[in-house]
Amino acid sequence: MKKAIIFLAAVLSFGVADAQLLKSAYFMEGSVVRNNINPAFRPYRGYVNLPAIGGTYLDFQGSLAFSDLFYPRDGKLVPFLDPRVSQDDFFNKIGINGREAYDFDMNVTTNLLGVGFYVGRSFFSLGWDADFAFGAAVPGDIFRFLKSGSNNSTFDLSSTEVSFESTSKVSLGYSLKLGGLTVGVRGNLKLGFMRANLSFDEMSAYVGEDKWSLDVDGVLDVVMPFKERPVFVDENGNIDFGRFGDAIGEALREFRPIGTGYSFDLGAEYDLGFLKASLSILDLGKMTWNNNYVWRGRSQQNLSYEGFSIIDGEPGEDPEMPSIDDILQFSGERLGNNDKVITPMQATIAAGVEFNLLGDLIGLGLIYMDKNREFTSSAQLSANLTVRPLSWLSGALSYTFENYRNIGSNSFNTFGASLNLHASWINIFLGTDYIINDFGKMPITKSFKAPIPVNQRYFNFYVGISFPLARGKY
């Protein structure tokens, strides 16, 4: 049982890939990153991005924060399963009453190469990004089951799903300025290198006075570049979770694309001088994985354990409980031509309007962004103040109209900020949509405690450096 608990806690401690969508950068016209939000947005100058330093974007969105799962007790941080954390304290903290599910998504994108340049009224861009995405969805009953385990209770653990994906994206963009109207389009080729998805159509647990049972019907799809029997599959065709570390290491040595996808981004901006309005639709497409590299495992089990008692929600001494290996017994086979694994792209809609004051010195804007991920989605309205005090410097402050409790621990977390230095010889950008002012200390070693944003449910950050080319003439 401890292995199962550790597995679940690991999933919930993290929080799939999407575009680098930083709302606080929306009206910062000198920046390179805003082109990711709308292919019609053009920086003042062309640019060249070098590997890694060209831009790194981290995005996290979840139903729970770190402080919802770990609690200070006796000078230490302990997990919610610790007996010193009462059931009432934990359930009240996560708001479990009336909540059916908890979702998490994390995305990390690194720009490997990028270039943009002007040709007359046209602007061309070419980009190459590496993406890592991780997500999970768990029902509320999984917390009730782990924390309470009440006598004669049945817990519905269905709809549990965990997903991981490693991809790369090559994009080619074009925009054209026609008077006050600029239109843009971008085509994206997405290459898949690894993917794993674990889902349960049925998983229910019954806890009685001297017996408990577990019914499992789950599917695990693993896509890795192995033509022969994968490292994580044993001689009997069963998936061995203990071998996944070795499998990932070998997959990295065999690194090659085993999935392909295509998507399009469309955008437009209209400039009246004192007023600018824009609209974009991103990631319209899908991705298909090569069936010859898909290993599908299925687990259909009815587990039953007897001979122990539960007193006040706690099992008695030495109960016979299942391990993670008991629950996650998947017999697998290569998918071949029997079926297809297709993952849709997660589309995003972004719209904005900005009023310019004192020439172009100050901009007041509104941004609406409807962003979807594999497990979570968000539709947010934000206000934006952009200041351009110098021809080579701009800054922005944004405010998201949402209950701060959905984002972090205080109203300060609903503010974002960005800064862009766009001189003729270098372009530096850094920004976030959710400023963090509440850090906790997580013990890493006996003498070192790392500061972490313990109360954040939303978090993103972008930093990038590029080298400018010639200015556009229109």
N, C-alpha and C positions, 0 to 999 in steps of 0.2 A: 504493500500500500504506500510506503514511503516513496518508492520510485514513481508511482503514479502521481503523487502529490508534487514531487520535485519537477516532473515533466510539465504539469499544469502551471505551476508557479513560474517556470521559465517562460512559458508562452505568454502569460499575463504580464510579465515584467516588461515586455517590449511594446508593444502596441499591437495599391502596391505601387508599380512605378507610374508616376504621372509627370506631366511637364513641370518645369520650374516656375511655379505660379506664385509670385511674390506681389501681394496687393500694394504694399507700400512703394513699390517701384513703378506702379502703373503709369504715372504722369512724369517720370523722370526721363526726359527726352534725350539726355546725353548718354544714358546707360545702354549697355548691350543686352542685359538680361530681360528687359521689357519686351523684346522681340519674341521671347518664348510665350508671352501671354497673348500676343496678337501679331500675326505675320505682316500686318500692314504697318506696325510700328518700326521706325527706322532711327538708328542713332545719328548723332551729328556727323560722325565720321565712320568710314570703314574700319575694320579691325582684324587683328589676328590673335587667336587664342592659342596658348601653348598648353601641352598636356598637364592635367591636374590643376595648375594655377589658373587656368582659364575660367573655372567656375566649379564650385562644389555646393550642392543644395541638400539640406536635410529637412525632412518633413515628417511630423508625427501627429497622429490624431487618434485618440482613444476615449473610451467611456470611463476609464479609471486612471488615476494618477498613482505614482509610486507610493505616496503616503496613504493610499487606500488599502494597499496590500502589506505594508510594513509599518510597525508601530514601535514607538520608544517605550521600552520597559526595562527598569533597573539599569539605566545607563546604556542600553543596547537597543539596536533595531531588530525586532523579531517579526517573523511572518504572521499573517492573520490566523494561521493554524495553531500558533502557540497557545497553550492553555491560559496564559496571562492576558490574552486578548479575548474579552468576553464576546459572546455571540451577539448581544445587543449592540455593543460598541461597533462591531464590524458591520452588522447589517444596517445600522443607522448611517454609518459613514458612506457606504456604497449605495444607499437608497434602494435597497432590494425590493421593498414593497411596491408592487405595481410595475416593476421593470422585468421584462421577459428575456432580454439578451444584452450582452456587452460585446462591443466591437473594438478592434484595434487595427491600425495600419501604420506602417513605417516605410519611408522611401528615402533612398540615398542616391543622388545622381552626381556623377563627375564628368565634366567636359574633357574629352581627350584631345579634341582638335576643333577649331572653329575659325572661319574666315568670312568676312562680309565686305562688299565693295560696291561703289556706285559706278554706273555707266549711264550717263545722261540722266533721264528721269527715272531710271530703273535702279533697284537695289537688289543684289543677289547675296544669298547667304548659304553657307555650307557648314554643317555641324556633325560631330560624332560624339555621342555620349555613352557612358556605361551606367547601367541602372541596377540597383539591388532593391528588392521589395519583399516585405514580410507582413503578413496579416493574419488575424484570427477572429473568430466569432464563437462565443460560448453562451449557453443559456444561463439564466439566473439560478436555475435549480442546481447547477454544478456547485455553486457556493453553499447553497442550503445543504446539499448532500455532504460536502466536505466538512462544513463547520458544525452542523447540528446533528445529522444522522439520527433523526428522531425515530422512536419505535413505531413500527407498523405504518411506515410512510413509503410512498412511491415517488421517485424523482425522475422527471423527464429530461434526459441529457441529450436528446436528439438535436439536430441542427448545429452540433459542434463541428467546427471546420478550422483548419490551419493551412496556410499556403505560403510558399516561398518561391521566388523567381529571380533569376539572374539573366539580364538581357543587355543588348546594346542597340543603339538607334543611330542611323545615318539619315540626315535630313537635308533637303535642298529647298530653299525658299526664294520667292520672287515677289517683289512689290513694285507698283507703278503709281507715280503721282500724276494726277490729272487735275490741274487747278487746285481747288481746295480738297478734292477727294483723293485718298490713297487707298488702293486695294491690294491685298496680299494673299498669297497661297503658299502652302508648304507641303511637300510630300515627304513622308517618313517611311523608311525601310527599317523594320525592327527584326533583329536577329536574336534568337533564344538559345541560351547555353545550358541552363538547368532549370527545372521546375519540379516542385513536389506539392501535392494537394491531398490532404487527409480530411475526409468528411464522413459523417455518420447519418444515414437515413433513419436509423433507430438505435437508441442507446438509453435504456431505462434501468433504474436500480430500485430494488425493494429492500428496505431495512426492517426486519422484524425483531422480536425479542431475543430469539436464539438462532436466527437464520437471516441471511441476506442473499439476494440473487441479482444477476446482471445479464440483460439481454443486449447483444451487440450485433449490428449489421452496418458495417462500414466499408469504405472503398479508399484505397491509397493509390494514387497515380504518381509515379516517379519517372522523370525524363532526364536521363543522363547519357553522355556519348559512349555507350557500351554496345558493341555489336554482338558480343558473346554474352554469356550469363553475367549479370552485373555482380560487383563485389558484395553488394548488400543482400544478395539472394543466396541461401545455402543450398546444399546438394539436393535437398528435398523440395526445392521450389518455394520455400518459405522466406519471407522478408525478415532479416535480422537487423533490428534497429541499432545494435551494438556495432555494426559494421559501417554505419553511415559516415563516420569520420574518415575512414579509409577510402570509402567510395568517393567522397567529395575531393579528397586529395588526388585520387587517380583521375577523376573527371577534369580537374584543373590541368593535369599533365596532358590530357587528351583534348584540351580546350578547342572546340570547334562548334559552329552553329548547327543546331539540330531542330530549329524552329524558325519560321519566317512569318512576318506579318506586314501589313501595309495600312497606313492611315493618312488622313489629310487634315490640315488646319486651314481654316478660312477666316479672313478678317478684313475690316474696313475702318477707315477713320475719315471724318469730315471736319475740316478746319475753317471756321469763320473769323479767325483772328482772336476775338474776345471769347469765343466759345468753341470747344472741341468735343465731338461725340464719337464713340467707337463701339464696335461690336465684333466678337470673334466666337467661333466654334472650333474646338480642338479635339484631336484624337478620334476622328470618325473612321473606324476600321476594326479589324480583328486579327488574331494571330493563330496560326495552325502549327502544331508540333508534329514532327516526323514520327509516324506510328512505329517504325522499326526500332525506335529508341525509347518507347514508352513501355514501362513495366507496371502492370496493374495488379494489385493485390486486393483480395476481398476477405473480410473477417465476418463470419456468421456464427455466433456462439451463444450458448445459454449456460452461464456459470452460476453455481450455487454453492454456498458455504454455510455449514451448520456447526453447532456445538459451542457457541459462545453467547455471552449476554451483553446487552447494552444498558448501561446505567447512567441516567442523566446525560444522555447524548454521547457518552464515551464508551468505547468497546472495553470489554473485560480483559483479563490478563491473557496474553499469548493467543489471540484469535487467529484463525487461519484466514488470511486475507490475500487477495490477488496482487500480483506484481504487474508492472507495466507490460512485461512480456506475456502475461496471461491474457490481458485485455486486448493488446494489440498483436494478435496472431493473424498475420495476413499470408494466405497462400496466393502466390503470384504467377503470372505468365506474361509473355511478351504480347503486346496488343496486336501487332501485325496489321492486317487489313480489316480486322473485325470491327473496328470503331475508330473514331477520330477524337483527338483532344484539341478543342478550339477554345481559346480564351478571348473574349471581346475586349477591345480597348475601352477605357473608362473616359467617356466624353465629358468635356467641360464647356460651359458657356460663360463668357465674361463680357460685361458691358460697362461703359464709363462715360461720364460727362464732366468737363472741367471748364470753369469760368476763370479767365485771366484778369488780374488786376494790376494796375501800375505798369502797363506794358506787358512784359512777360516775367516780372519780378516775383509775383505771388500767384499761385493757382489754387482755387478751391474746387474740389471735385468729389463726386460720388461714384462708387464702384459696386457693381453687383457681380458676384461670382458664384456659380452653381457648379461645384466640383464633386465628382464621383470617383470613388476608389473601389477596390474589390469588395471590401466589407463595410466601409463607412461612406457617408456622403455629407456634404454641408452646403447650404445656400446662405450666403452672408452678404449683408450690405455694409459698406464701409465708407466713412468720410475721410478725405485726404487733404492735407495742407502741404503744398510743395513750394519751396522757396529757392529762387535762383539768384543769389546775391552777386555772383561773378560768372563770367562767360565759361569758366572751366570748373565750376563748383555748384552743386545743387544738393538739397536735402529735403526729406519728406517726413511727415508725421501722420500716421493713420489711426483711425478709431473704428473698431468693429462693433456694430450694434447687436450685441448678444449678451445674454446673462453671463457675467464673468465666471460664475461657478461652473459653466460648461467648458471654460478655457483654462482657468487657473484658480488661485486662492484669493485674489483681490481685483478690484476694478482696474488697477494699473496694468494688468495682464492683457486687457483688451486694446491697448495701444501698441502700435508698431512704429518703427523708425528705420530710415535708410539714408545713406550718405554716398554720394558719387563724385569722385574727382575725375573729370574728363578733360585733361589737358591735351595739348597737341602731341605729347610724347608718351603718355600713359593713361590708362583708364582703370581706376580702382573702384570697386563697388562692394559694399557690405550692407546687409539689412535683415530685418525680421518683421513679421506681422504681429508678434506677441512678445512684448518686452517682459523679461523675467527679472523679478526683484526679490524672489524668495527661494533661497538655496538651502539645502540640507547637507549634512555630512554623511557620506557612506564609507564605512571602513574598508579600505583596500588591503592594507597591511596593518601591523600593530602600531606603526608610527605615522601612517598616512591615511587621511580621510579625504575623499574626493568630493568636491561640491557638485551636487546634482539638483536639477529642478524638481523637487519632490512633489510639488502640487500641480504641475502642468499636465493638462489633458490635450491641449493643442500646443504645438511648437514647430517653428520652421526658422531656417537661417540660410542665408546665401552669402558667399564671399567669392570674388573673382577678380582677376587682373588680366587685362588685354592691352595690346599695343596698337595704337590708332594708325589708320591709313588716311587717304585724302578725304576731304569734306565733300558732301553732296552739293551740287550747284543749284538744286531746285528745292 
